[in-house]
Structure formats: structure tokens, C-alpha cells
Amino acid sequence: MRRSNPDCLPGRFWIACASLGHTGQALTASLATQAIYVAIIVAALARVAAVVLPSHSDVLLHIAACGWIVAFLGFAAAFGPLLAGNPRRALAIMGVPAPAR
């Protein structure tokens, strides 16, 4: 039975962890991955705040939507080339040095 990777603990960005792990990359959170984390946290906090502060819900819902859009586009830009089979380009986009051949 295969054990799960201890670096992919609950609470981490599992899509990033799985994308890096299944393509044989080191499980490190690059600057791009950290920016995606921040966008998701901002989106989630804005969505909760929209319920708590109904007088500002329109603005907060727009902030939440923009946060999710930024997170999705960031993931597509950073991890798309890696998952499409171009790991050197993907690692360069994420700011991670490519391993020597």
C-alpha cells in the first residue's frame, strides 16, 4: 500500500502538491504558488466578510470573485506548462531553478 507524502499534509494547497509530486518535482512552494495561496485566502475572507457585513456585500463579493480568478489564472500560468509536459518552462515561470540534466 502506498503511503501519502508527508509534505502534502491537510491544509496545504493539494492541487499544487499533487501537480508537483506527480511530475517528479520538489514539493516546494514557489513565489507563484504562495501568490496563489494569498489570492485564495483573500477570496475566502472576502466571501465570509460579505455575509458578516451585508452593507458592503457587493464590493466584497467582487473582491472574492477577483481573488478566485487571480488564483485560477495563476495556477493555469504556473502549473499549466508543467502538466502539459514542459517542466523547464513551468519551473522558470514559478521561479524555481530547473534541475541539471
C-alpha positions, -999 to +999 in steps of 0.1 A: +000+000+000+013+034-010+016+059+018+007+095+012+035+121+010+042+137+044+048+170+026+012+171+014-004+175+048-040+186+052-043+224+049-018+227+021-027+235-015-033+199-026-036+207-063-001+223-063+013+194-042-002+168-065+009+186-096+045+188-084+046+154-069+031+135-099+055+153-123+086+144-102+093+180-089+103+190-054+074+199-032+083+235-025+060+265-025+075+289-051+067+326-051+039+319-077+024+292-055+025+315-025+007+342-045-020+317-054-023+309-017-027+346-009-054+350-036-074+321-023-072+334+013-083+369+002-112+354-018-123+333+011-121+361+037-139+385+014-167+359+008-171+354+046-170+392+052-197+397+026-221+377+048-210+394+080-211+429+065-242+429+043-239+466+037-206+461+018-215+427+003-214+440-034-178+452-031-167+422-010-183+397-035-164+414-063-132+411-044-139+374-037-146+368-074-114+386-085-094+366-059-107+333-073-100+345-109-064+355-100-059+322-082-072+302-111-053+321-138-021+320-116-024+282-113-030+279-150+000+300-158+023+284-133+013+248-135-002+245-170+032+241-187+043+216-161+012+195-166+013+199-204+048+184-204+072+214-204+087+213-169+116+236-176+093+264-187+070+258-158+098+259-133+111+291-148+077+307-145+074+297-109+109+310-102+124+276-093+158+266-107+155+236-131+174+205-121+206+198-141+202+172-168 
